[in-house]
Each structure stands twice: as C-alpha cells, then as structure tokens.
Amino acid sequence: MRQEPGRFEFNVSQARQFLPGLIRDLERHPDRVFRILSRKRLVAELKAPALVAKKGEAARALLALAGRKRARGRMKVSEDVDRHLY
C-alpha cells in the first residue's frame, strides 16, 4: 500500500478484502480518498459522499430570496398588451 498525503492505494483484491475497514475509516476521516488500482491503472476511487445540507435548507434560502424587495419596485410586464400587439 503506497501512501500519499490523504491518499491510499490498493489493488482490487486488497480493496475487496479490506472494504469494511475502509468504510469505517471513511466515516472517521471523510477527507481521505482510497484509490483502487488494477494492473497499476486507476479503476476506482472510494471516498465519502459530499456533505449534504440540512433538511429544509434549500427552502429557507429560496424564501429568503423571495422575501427581499426589489430596488425598482413592481415590473408591469403586460399592462398594455393590446397596444403593443395590434
């Protein structure tokens, strides 16, 4: 197993053998990346999933954006449609 800062390399059979331990290690150290090699070629990377925002965070952000007032006031897009069309 070759070590680089924050990276670890395994061949496929080693990764299969150590998979439960690798998963536990990722839970403790989510910044680590395990590289899986086959005949010295990279075939996969095992890493922790990206951090997910808390439930409802997107809705709160959208409501905050919707609640802001516009600097120009209301836009009257189709107030006088007939005059422009005919």
C-alpha positions as CSV (number, residue, x, y, z in Angstrom):
1,M,0.0,0.0,0.0
2,R,1.5,3.3,-1.1
3,Q,0.7,6.4,0.9
4,E,0.5,10.0,-0.2
5,P,-0.9,12.8,1.9
6,G,-4.5,11.9,2.3
7,R,-4.5,9.2,-0.4
8,F,-4.2,5.5,-0.1
9,E,-3.8,3.0,-2.9
10,F,-5.0,-0.7,-3.0
11,N,-5.3,-3.3,-5.7
12,V,-8.7,-4.7,-6.4
13,S,-8.3,-7.8,-4.3
14,Q,-7.0,-5.8,-1.3
15,A,-9.9,-3.4,-1.6
16,R,-12.4,-6.2,-1.6
17,Q,-10.7,-7.8,1.5
18,F,-10.4,-4.5,3.5
19,L,-13.7,-2.9,2.3
20,P,-15.5,-2.9,5.8
21,G,-12.4,-1.3,7.4
22,L,-12.1,1.2,4.6
23,I,-15.7,2.3,5.1
24,R,-15.2,2.7,8.8
25,D,-12.1,4.7,8.1
26,L,-14.0,7.0,5.7
27,E,-16.6,7.6,8.5
28,R,-13.8,8.8,10.8
29,H,-11.8,10.7,8.1
30,P,-14.2,11.9,5.3
31,D,-11.4,13.8,3.6
32,R,-9.5,10.6,2.7
33,V,-9.6,9.1,-0.8
34,F,-8.8,5.4,-1.4
35,R,-7.6,4.7,-4.9
36,I,-8.3,1.2,-6.3
37,L,-5.8,0.0,-9.0
38,S,-5.9,-2.9,-11.5
39,R,-2.5,-3.6,-13.0
40,K,-1.2,-0.2,-11.9
41,R,-4.1,1.6,-13.6
42,L,-6.7,3.6,-11.6
43,V,-10.1,1.9,-11.9
44,A,-12.0,3.4,-9.0
45,E,-11.8,5.9,-6.1
46,L,-13.6,5.2,-2.8
47,K,-14.4,8.4,-0.9
48,A,-17.1,9.8,1.5
49,P,-20.1,11.4,-0.1
50,A,-20.2,15.2,-0.3
51,L,-21.7,16.8,2.8
52,V,-25.5,17.3,2.3
53,A,-27.2,20.4,3.6
54,K,-29.6,20.1,6.4
55,K,-33.2,19.2,5.6
56,G,-35.2,22.3,4.5
57,E,-32.1,24.5,4.0
58,A,-32.9,25.0,0.3
59,A,-36.5,26.0,1.1
60,R,-35.2,28.6,3.7
61,A,-32.8,30.0,1.2
62,L,-35.5,30.4,-1.5
63,L,-37.9,32.0,0.9
64,A,-35.2,34.5,2.0
65,L,-34.6,35.4,-1.7
66,A,-38.3,35.8,-2.4
67,G,-38.8,38.0,0.7
68,R,-36.3,40.6,-0.5
69,K,-37.7,43.7,-2.0
70,R,-36.7,44.8,-5.5
71,A,-34.9,48.1,-5.9
72,R,-37.1,49.2,-8.8
73,G,-40.5,48.2,-7.4
74,R,-43.0,46.1,-9.3
75,M,-42.4,45.4,-13.0
76,K,-45.5,45.9,-15.2
77,V,-44.8,43.4,-18.0
78,S,-48.1,43.1,-19.7
79,E,-50.1,46.1,-18.5
80,D,-51.0,47.3,-22.0
81,V,-50.7,44.2,-24.2
82,D,-53.3,45.2,-26.8
83,R,-51.5,48.4,-27.8
84,H,-48.3,46.5,-28.5
85,L,-49.8,43.6,-30.3
86,Y,-52.3,45.4,-32.6
